[in-house]
């Protein structure tokens, strides 16, 4: 698996949020207008996702249907693993320290984290 460029990841988020199959029209409705993308742009992004093995496609009359081959969970696991390895040398403590130092963690977040850790230990 390879890291997706931001535009392709945005398309995949729409794919994952909908019951398959998904069409170009559905993506245009949910994302294209917001991003001000034209249909050829969306079609190009979908084609790249097919080439990369994230989607498979079937022709249904004049319309193409797209089906996810990679789940959101699988991709997030892959991305998170790469992020942890590249930026934190696989250290969860390093990640938490960076978030805490950057004021990205609230007291509630820390409390939730402590509760989660207690559950995992039991």
Helices and strands as residue ranges (DSSP letters): H 6-17, E 22-23, H 24-27, I 28-32, H 33-35, H 39-51, E 55-60, E 63-68, H 72-88, H 92-101, H 107-121
